[in-house]
Amino acid sequence: MNISIHRPTFVTHLECSMTEERYEADRLHGLSRAGRPLLVRYDLAAAGAAVARDAIEARPTDLWRWRELLPVRHTASIVSLGEIETPLIPIPHSAGGNVLVKDEGRLPTGSFKARGLVMAVAMARELGVTRIAMPTNGNAGAALAAYASRCGIETIVFCPEDTPEINVREIAMQGARVWRVNGLIDDCGAIVGRGAAEGRWFDFSTLKEPYRIEGKKTMGLELAAQLGWELPDAIFYPTGGGTGLIGMWKAFDELEALGWIGPKRPRMYAVQASGCAPIVRAFEAGEEHAERWEDAHTVAAGIRVPRAVGDFLILRAVRQSGGKALGVGDPAILKAVDDCARRDGLLLCPEGGATLAAYREALRTGEVDAEERVVLFNCATGLKYPMPAAPNTLDRHAPIDFDAL
Ligand SMILES: *Cc1c(COP(=O)(O)O)cnc(C)c1O
């Protein structure tokens, strides 16, 4: 990696996302005293004086090209598995000519959770954490296990008992102690919280430590650079805990403060499965917070999050952007995955399929225009998820009917 050993960070402080109360940088923090996520704040004038947009563009296109806008102080804290810039792939047959998929499945551990966890683990290491616990629907646990094991941090991971088998196994194989729990992700979170209160480990639940957002915001930074510093008209983001949506919204503000983009913002569409849509319900009711969704169920496990600690931040960003929270049913999700694979050769995860399904519905209702530039997020590789059976066999010793092949 092409990074100097001692580098300044431009972090000035952390700030409660609800009350704006200030917290000191370079200290271990969880939630704010008000029980809300903390946001990292930077001296953007100094960062902008230290590096120009052109200088960033001249660097290798990985996540670390954005280092002046990231919190890690010591290069030695970074455990890298190769956090590449993910490509924007057109899917003209299943969506139309102006739609691009940001394919996050190509990141280490096969999901965009790598962006958040590479940052959070580096910061935990920098601040002396030796033991981390986390509730997960699968991909976050896998990314945590990979990065933490690699630098000798112990990890204990709790997932709902019906978490996809491959996720549970990859977590275990990458060195974590993983437990299936008879409940949903927030039930797992409660166990992590109890252990953390007893001082057994550091709590790495979504948004309960401040640095995953900083990793996830690189999706917004990358998007701006990839599109010539002109953001798209709309972004469809599969929303569970909402880290990525909140992070991108923060990234856009930082880029504008640097003078690297103008005031134009995409409409942000928070996409949820209709079997677990607390943000959609709160959006439609005009509420600032979302109540827990009971009996959550969907094929899109990554967005089966009945309650999000950053609910008000998701809702705030969606409303400020002029977007909406949209729910889509499992049949539409599966059909979108199928169409995209068959017609465009891109295998989406179900959560990525949800964004395509929501886009199609938004097109139908006139919420978006076919002429608008739209970005959908495919947040994990489709290869991690169950696929329909392909049962054909051929007996090479019997006569072969070539016309029938
Ligand atoms: C975690 C996850 C999501 C949700 O991301 P958030 O930023 O937490 O809302 C969506 N899809 C997949 C595959 C995930 O692993």
The ligand as a Tripos MOL2 file, in Angstrom:
@<TRIPOS>MOLECULE
LIG
   15    15     1     0     0
SMALL
NO_CHARGES

@<TRIPOS>ATOM
      1 C1        -25.7680   -5.4440    5.9250 C.3       1 LIG1
      2 C2        -26.3930   -5.6670    4.6520 C.ar      1 LIG1
      3 C3        -27.3610   -4.7870    4.1560 C.ar      1 LIG1
      4 C4        -27.8320   -3.5740    4.9240 C.3       1 LIG1
      5 O1        -26.8410   -2.6010    5.0410 O.3       1 LIG1
      6 P1        -26.9730   -1.4250    6.1030 P.3       1 LIG1
      7 O2        -25.9930   -0.3930    5.6560 O.co2     1 LIG1
      8 O3        -26.6620   -1.9910    7.4370 O.co2     1 LIG1
      9 O4        -28.3870   -0.9220    6.0250 O.co2     1 LIG1
     10 C5        -27.9140   -5.0590    2.9260 C.ar      1 LIG1
     11 N1        -27.5260   -6.1320    2.2060 N.ar      1 LIG1
     12 C6        -26.5900   -6.9900    2.6340 C.ar      1 LIG1
     13 C7        -26.2200   -8.1580    1.7710 C.3       1 LIG1
     14 C8        -25.9850   -6.7920    3.8660 C.ar      1 LIG1
     15 O5        -25.0540   -7.6570    4.2910 O.3       1 LIG1
@<TRIPOS>BOND
     1     1     2 1
     2     2     3 ar
     3     2    14 ar
     4     3     4 1
     5     3    10 ar
     6     4     5 1
     7     5     6 1
     8     6     7 2
     9     6     8 1
    10     6     9 1
    11    10    11 ar
    12    11    12 ar
    13    12    13 1
    14    12    14 ar
    15    14    15 1
@<TRIPOS>SUBSTRUCTURE
     1 LIG1         1 GROUP 0 **** ****
